Amino acid sequence: MLVRVWETSGSSGPLTLIAPGYRQATETDLLERERGPLRHTQDHILLHARGYGFSAVKLQHRPPAGLCKRTLSDRSSCNLCLFLRFA
């Protein structure tokens, strides 16, 4: 899954992406070229938002035990709850 964030207030600073069920986060550019791994703890992914800028994060899915009953081929389109919260 790819998440794109557009900061519209002009404020640069930390951003916390809460993404339950994902095991790895990689920062990308808007063309989806990988820039590098992002720091994360459990379901919280930390990135830096640039004022009036765009950020993109590629997430690798980790189905929660007992919750995801889809087959492996269905998991690429699995939409788990995803919340954005500014730190």
FIKE-244567 format. One record per residue: residue in three letters; x, y, z of N, C-alpha, C in turn. Coordinates in Angstrom, 2 decimals. Example, Ala and Ser with C-alpha at 12.3 -4.5 7.8 and 13.67 -1.06 7.14 Angstrom:
+--------+---------+---------+---------+---------+---------+---------+---------+---------+---------+
| residu |      nX |      nY |      nZ |     caX |     caY |     caZ |      cX |      cY |      cZ |
+--------+---------+---------+---------+---------+---------+---------+---------+---------+---------+
|    ALA |   13.19 |   -5.69 |    7.80 |   12.30 |   -4.50 |    7.80 |   13.20 |   -3.30 |    7.80 |
|    SER |   12.85 |   -2.25 |    7.08 |   13.67 |   -1.06 |    7.14 |   12.90 |    0.03 |    7.87 |
+--------+---------+---------+---------+---------+---------+---------+---------+---------+---------+
END
This chain:
+--------+---------+---------+---------+---------+---------+---------+---------+---------+---------+
| residu |      nX |      nY |      nZ |     caX |     caY |     caZ |      cX |      cY |      cZ |
+--------+---------+---------+---------+---------+---------+---------+---------+---------+---------+
|    MET |    0.85 |   -1.15 |    0.00 |    0.00 |    0.00 |    0.00 |    0.90 |    1.23 |    0.00 |
|    LEU |    0.50 |    2.23 |   -0.74 |    1.24 |    3.49 |   -0.78 |    0.38 |    4.58 |   -0.19 |
|    VAL |    0.94 |    5.32 |    0.76 |    0.24 |    6.44 |    1.40 |    0.94 |    7.72 |    0.99 |
|    ARG |    0.18 |    8.66 |    0.46 |    0.73 |    9.97 |    0.09 |    0.13 |   11.02 |    1.00 |
|    VAL |    0.99 |   11.91 |    1.51 |    0.56 |   12.96 |    2.43 |    0.93 |   14.30 |    1.82 |
|    TRP |   -0.02 |   15.24 |    1.87 |    0.22 |   16.60 |    1.38 |    0.04 |   17.54 |    2.56 |
|    GLU |    1.11 |   18.21 |    2.98 |    1.05 |   19.14 |    4.10 |    0.58 |   20.49 |    3.55 |
|    THR |   -0.56 |   20.99 |    4.03 |   -1.18 |   22.19 |    3.46 |   -1.12 |   23.43 |    4.34 |
|    SER |   -0.60 |   23.33 |    5.57 |   -0.59 |   24.49 |    6.46 |    0.72 |   25.28 |    6.38 |
|    GLY |    1.73 |   24.73 |    5.72 |    3.02 |   25.41 |    5.62 |    3.96 |   25.12 |    6.77 |
|    SER |    3.59 |   24.20 |    7.65 |    4.41 |   23.86 |    8.82 |    5.19 |   22.58 |    8.57 |
|    SER |    6.50 |   22.65 |    8.77 |    7.33 |   21.45 |    8.71 |    7.38 |   20.82 |   10.09 |
|    GLY |    7.51 |   19.52 |   10.14 |    7.63 |   18.87 |   11.44 |    7.35 |   17.39 |   11.37 |
|    PRO |    7.41 |   16.75 |   12.54 |    7.20 |   15.30 |   12.60 |    5.75 |   14.93 |   12.34 |
|    LEU |    5.58 |   13.76 |   11.75 |    4.26 |   13.23 |   11.45 |    4.26 |   11.77 |   11.88 |
|    THR |    3.22 |   11.37 |   12.59 |    3.07 |    9.98 |   12.99 |    1.96 |    9.36 |   12.18 |
|    LEU |    2.28 |    8.29 |   11.49 |    1.31 |    7.53 |   10.71 |    1.00 |    6.28 |   11.52 |
|    ILE |   -0.26 |    6.09 |   11.87 |   -0.66 |    4.91 |   12.62 |   -1.25 |    3.92 |   11.63 |
|    ALA |   -0.58 |    2.81 |   11.45 |   -0.96 |    1.83 |   10.43 |   -0.94 |    0.43 |   11.02 |
|    PRO |   -2.03 |    0.01 |   11.68 |   -2.06 |   -1.34 |   12.24 |   -2.00 |   -2.40 |   11.14 |
|    GLY |   -1.22 |   -3.43 |   11.39 |   -1.16 |   -4.55 |   10.46 |   -0.08 |   -4.43 |    9.40 |
|    TYR |    0.79 |   -3.44 |    9.51 |    1.88 |   -3.30 |    8.54 |    3.20 |   -3.50 |    9.25 |
|    ARG |    4.12 |   -4.22 |    8.61 |    5.37 |   -4.61 |    9.29 |    6.58 |   -3.82 |    8.85 |
|    GLN |    6.50 |   -3.12 |    7.73 |    7.65 |   -2.38 |    7.24 |    7.18 |   -1.13 |    6.51 |
|    ALA |    7.92 |   -0.03 |    6.71 |    7.59 |    1.23 |    6.05 |    8.84 |    1.78 |    5.36 |
|    THR |    8.68 |    2.19 |    4.11 |    9.78 |    2.74 |    3.33 |    9.35 |    4.07 |    2.76 |
|    GLU |   10.18 |    5.11 |    2.96 |    9.89 |    6.40 |    2.35 |   10.18 |    6.31 |    0.86 |
|    THR |    9.30 |    6.89 |    0.04 |    9.50 |    6.91 |   -1.40 |    9.29 |    8.34 |   -1.91 |
|    ASP |    9.70 |    8.58 |   -3.15 |    9.33 |    9.84 |   -3.77 |    7.96 |    9.63 |   -4.42 |
|    LEU |    7.43 |   10.65 |   -5.07 |    6.09 |   10.53 |   -5.64 |    6.02 |    9.59 |   -6.83 |
|    LEU |    7.19 |    9.22 |   -7.39 |    7.23 |    8.23 |   -8.47 |    7.45 |    6.82 |   -7.92 |
|    GLU |    7.38 |    6.67 |   -6.60 |    7.50 |    5.41 |   -5.88 |    8.91 |    4.82 |   -5.91 |
|    ARG |    9.92 |    5.66 |   -6.13 |   11.31 |    5.20 |   -6.00 |   11.68 |    5.26 |   -4.53 |
|    GLU |   12.24 |    4.17 |   -4.03 |   12.54 |    4.06 |   -2.60 |   13.66 |    5.00 |   -2.20 |
|    ARG |   13.46 |    5.70 |   -1.07 |   14.48 |    6.58 |   -0.49 |   15.15 |    5.94 |    0.71 |
|    GLY |   14.43 |    5.10 |    1.42 |   15.02 |    4.43 |    2.58 |   13.97 |    4.05 |    3.60 |
|    PRO |   14.34 |    3.18 |    4.54 |   13.39 |    2.73 |    5.56 |   13.06 |    3.86 |    6.54 |
|    LEU |   11.85 |    3.81 |    7.10 |   11.43 |    4.77 |    8.11 |   11.43 |    4.11 |    9.48 |
|    ARG |   11.70 |    4.91 |   10.49 |   11.66 |    4.43 |   11.86 |   10.22 |    4.12 |   12.25 |
|    HIS |   10.03 |    3.01 |   12.92 |    8.69 |    2.68 |   13.38 |    8.75 |    1.85 |   14.65 |
|    THR |    7.69 |    1.96 |   15.45 |    7.51 |    1.15 |   16.64 |    6.11 |    0.57 |   16.58 |
|    GLN |    6.00 |   -0.71 |   16.60 |    4.72 |   -1.43 |   16.47 |    3.94 |   -0.85 |   15.29 |
|    ASP |    2.83 |   -0.15 |   15.54 |    1.99 |    0.34 |   14.46 |    2.20 |    1.83 |   14.16 |
|    HIS |    3.19 |    2.48 |   14.78 |    3.45 |    3.90 |   14.59 |    4.68 |    4.09 |   13.69 |
|    ILE |    4.50 |    4.85 |   12.63 |    5.57 |    5.13 |   11.68 |    5.88 |    6.61 |   11.73 |
|    LEU |    7.15 |    6.96 |   11.90 |    7.55 |    8.36 |   12.04 |    8.17 |    8.87 |   10.75 |
|    LEU |    7.68 |   10.02 |   10.27 |    8.29 |   10.66 |    9.12 |    8.29 |   12.16 |    9.31 |
|    HIS |    8.99 |   12.88 |    8.46 |    9.09 |   14.33 |    8.55 |    8.28 |   14.95 |    7.41 |
|    ALA |    7.32 |   15.80 |    7.78 |    6.51 |   16.50 |    6.78 |    7.15 |   17.85 |    6.48 |
|    ARG |    7.31 |   18.15 |    5.20 |    7.85 |   19.44 |    4.79 |    6.69 |   20.39 |    4.52 |
|    GLY |    6.83 |   21.65 |    4.94 |    5.78 |   22.64 |    4.74 |    5.39 |   22.74 |    3.28 |
|    TYR |    4.10 |   22.64 |    3.00 |    3.54 |   22.65 |    1.64 |    4.11 |   21.54 |    0.75 |
|    GLY |    4.68 |   20.53 |    1.36 |    5.32 |   19.47 |    0.58 |    4.53 |   18.18 |    0.59 |
|    PHE |    5.00 |   17.25 |   -0.21 |    4.40 |   15.92 |   -0.32 |    5.34 |   14.90 |    0.31 |
|    SER |    4.77 |   13.89 |    0.91 |    5.52 |   12.75 |    1.43 |    4.81 |   11.49 |    0.94 |
|    ALA |    5.57 |   10.43 |    0.76 |    4.99 |    9.15 |    0.34 |    5.65 |    8.03 |    1.13 |
|    VAL |    4.83 |    7.08 |    1.55 |    5.30 |    5.94 |    2.35 |    4.74 |    4.66 |    1.74 |
|    LYS |    5.62 |    3.69 |    1.50 |    5.20 |    2.37 |    1.03 |    5.15 |    1.45 |    2.24 |
|    LEU |    4.01 |    0.79 |    2.44 |    3.82 |   -0.09 |    3.58 |    3.75 |   -1.54 |    3.12 |
|    GLN |    4.42 |   -2.42 |    3.86 |    4.33 |   -3.85 |    3.60 |    3.38 |   -4.46 |    4.61 |
|    HIS |    2.42 |   -5.21 |    4.13 |    1.33 |   -5.77 |    4.91 |    1.79 |   -6.92 |    5.81 |
|    ARG |    1.28 |   -6.92 |    7.03 |    1.44 |   -8.04 |    7.95 |    0.05 |   -8.33 |    8.50 |
|    PRO |   -0.62 |   -9.36 |    8.01 |   -1.98 |   -9.61 |    8.48 |   -1.99 |   -9.95 |    9.96 |
|    PRO |   -2.84 |   -9.28 |   10.74 |   -2.93 |   -9.59 |   12.17 |   -3.41 |  -11.01 |   12.39 |
|    ALA |   -2.85 |  -11.69 |   13.35 |   -3.22 |  -13.08 |   13.64 |   -4.69 |  -13.16 |   14.01 |
|    GLY |   -5.42 |  -14.02 |   13.34 |   -6.82 |  -14.25 |   13.66 |   -7.78 |  -13.23 |   13.08 |
|    LEU |   -7.30 |  -12.13 |   12.50 |   -8.20 |  -11.12 |   11.97 |   -8.36 |  -11.19 |   10.46 |
|    CYS |   -7.27 |  -11.47 |    9.75 |   -7.31 |  -11.46 |    8.29 |   -7.56 |  -12.88 |    7.79 |
|    LYS |   -8.72 |  -13.11 |    7.20 |   -9.09 |  -14.44 |    6.71 |   -8.93 |  -14.54 |    5.19 |
|    ARG |   -8.36 |  -13.53 |    4.56 |   -8.22 |  -13.52 |    3.11 |   -7.08 |  -14.43 |    2.69 |
|    THR |   -7.13 |  -14.89 |    1.45 |   -6.03 |  -15.67 |    0.92 |   -4.87 |  -14.74 |    0.61 |
|    LEU |   -3.70 |  -15.29 |    0.41 |   -2.50 |  -14.48 |    0.17 |   -2.70 |  -13.55 |   -1.03 |
|    SER |   -3.36 |  -14.01 |   -2.08 |   -3.55 |  -13.17 |   -3.27 |   -4.49 |  -12.00 |   -2.99 |
|    ASP |   -5.40 |  -12.13 |   -2.01 |   -6.32 |  -11.05 |   -1.67 |   -5.68 |   -9.99 |   -0.79 |
|    ARG |   -4.60 |  -10.33 |   -0.11 |   -4.02 |   -9.40 |    0.87 |   -3.43 |   -8.15 |    0.25 |
|    SER |   -3.08 |   -8.19 |   -1.04 |   -2.50 |   -6.99 |   -1.66 |   -3.53 |   -5.86 |   -1.73 |
|    SER |   -4.82 |   -6.19 |   -1.68 |   -5.85 |   -5.16 |   -1.72 |   -6.58 |   -5.04 |   -0.38 |
|    CYS |   -6.02 |   -5.62 |    0.67 |   -6.65 |   -5.58 |    1.99 |   -6.60 |   -4.16 |    2.54 |
|    ASN |   -7.73 |   -3.61 |    2.91 |   -7.79 |   -2.25 |    3.45 |   -8.04 |   -2.31 |    4.95 |
|    LEU |   -6.95 |   -2.34 |    5.73 |   -7.08 |   -2.28 |    7.18 |   -7.24 |   -0.83 |    7.58 |
|    CYS |   -7.66 |   -0.61 |    8.81 |   -7.83 |    0.77 |    9.28 |   -6.49 |    1.50 |    9.23 |
|    LEU |   -6.53 |    2.70 |    8.71 |   -5.31 |    3.50 |    8.56 |   -5.65 |    4.91 |    9.02 |
|    PHE |   -4.92 |    5.43 |    9.99 |   -5.21 |    6.74 |   10.55 |   -3.97 |    7.62 |   10.47 |
|    LEU |   -4.17 |    8.88 |   10.12 |   -3.10 |    9.86 |   10.13 |   -3.28 |   10.75 |   11.34 |
|    ARG |   -2.20 |   11.00 |   12.04 |   -2.26 |   11.89 |   13.19 |   -0.97 |   12.70 |   13.20 |
|    PHE |   -1.10 |   14.01 |   13.25 |    0.08 |   14.87 |   13.33 |    0.60 |   14.85 |   14.74 |
|    ALA |    1.92 |   14.66 |   14.88 |    2.54 |   14.61 |   16.20 |    2.69 |   16.01 |   16.76 |
+--------+---------+---------+---------+---------+---------+---------+---------+---------+---------+
END
